[in-house]
Amino acid sequence: MQPSYPPPSADPKATSGPRSPPHAWWIPAGDGEGPVFPQECLSHQQVLSTVRQMQKLLSAQEAAHLQGMRSLKKQLSVLHSRIQRLADTCPQLAVPLNGRKLGRSTRVGHDVHFICNAGFQLVGSESRTCRRDRTWSGTQPFCRNIDECSSNPCANGGICVDGNQSYTCLCPRGWSGASCQSPEDGVLAGNSSFSRQPRCAEGRLGSRHCSCDAGFQLRAGGVCQDVDECQLFQPNPQTRICLHDCLNLPGSYRCLCPPGYVLHADRNTCEDVDECTGSQHNCTHGELCINTFGGHRCVRPKCPPPRHNTSYVKTSSFQCERNPCPTDSRACRMAATSISFHYLPLQANRTVPHVLFKMSTTRFMGDSLRFTIIGGRGQDVFAVRRSDRQTGELVLSSPVVGPATLEVELEMSEFSRKVLLGKHIFKVTAFVSQYEF
């Protein structure tokens, strides 16, 4: 039986019928289940828009992931730090007698350092590290008295000479031994430490030649007597062999330095010991250590008390600034805007003139500056002069015999058409040494 179809319509509109949308087609069913209806395809612009949206979504997810990772790393770092702080520690180390311990942490990997007070030498480990097994590296240090002669080990008037590892006693006539403890009945004239038997050799035809070690001289009677270099050279300034003092030794000599100094590597001059740098001072909390030639001073700079509506506040260890003035207080406006403190170490009998201190202003607002000395103890040995338009100098004009402490108060005033704009006070203290070095 043949299928029948409706006859074609004569109506043109009917023949055209409903048209398929663009890019639509029919797909025959391959499995005999019937026809597959047409589906609409995305345009090129729609595809690009969808891809961009997916890219944005992926970027947002990636950023969120990275942020989460950073947050996690930060939390892990904090946790790690807490674990490190809670790690095992080493036992506390003792502070050596006559010394100090630097460093408080006893955690694994941290160091502790040791120093000795002036006059003492560190024996043992200068630094010790806390190891993972909760033990300290090195050995426990102690401070040994550098001056082995401080206990007066030489008896019967013997002179003690301090050495690197021990001491030597120079015994007077009639005594001998390591500590001059034994009476002596020797045939040599004078102190056996300063006299020696010569070295002699037999020559031809029965002749005999004798000689002495360096630092000794052959005397009558065939004795090698020590040459006293200190007596020969030290009294004359032209031939002086030691800057400060000289000690004669058998066959040699040694230069000595006063307290607060150490012997220089040249073995005849003295170097100042900086007690402030080495923390070898006795300044209390709140005091400042000022190193001087041969010692140190402890100072405590203070701002002046409030007066006539004028008050100051400390802005640094060595400076005070004036607080704002009341509008009707002329006394406050005429007071110094700032006060600074300066401490200068000075050697005795210093060659003059000698510039000690310079004053200047970083912001020059007026048309002139004036520098004057307004007070202080011992101000007659000082003078003030101008070095350029914005700088003044404090000059030592006369030599000073030490020990002495000199004070001088300087004023730097700034003017504009003879009207005072402001002024600064410099309080200078000079600590003069007992010695010229």
Buried (B, 14 or more C-beta within 10 A) or exposed (E): EEEEEEEEEEEEEEEEEEEEEEEEEEEEEEEEEEEEEEEEEEEEEEEEEEEEEEEEEEEEEEEEEEEEEEEEEEEEEEEEEEEEEEEEBBEEBEEBEBBBBEEEEBEBEBEBEBBBBBBBBBEBBEEBBBEEEEEBEEEEBBBBBBEBBEEEBBBBEBBBBBEEEEBBBBBBEBBBBBBBBEEBEEEBEBBBBBBBEBEEEEEEEEEEEEEBEEBBEEBEEEBBBBBBBBEEBBEEEEEEBBBBEBBBBBBEBBBBBBEBBEBBEEEBBBEBBBBBEBEBBEBEEEBBBBBBBBBBBBBEBEBBEEEEBBBBEEEEEBBBBBEEBEEEEEEBBEBBBBBBBBBBBBBBEBEEEEEBBEBBBEEEEBEEBEBEBEEBEBBEBBBBEEBEEBBBBBBBBEBBEBBBBBBBBBBBBBBEEEEEBBBBBBBBBBBBBBBBB
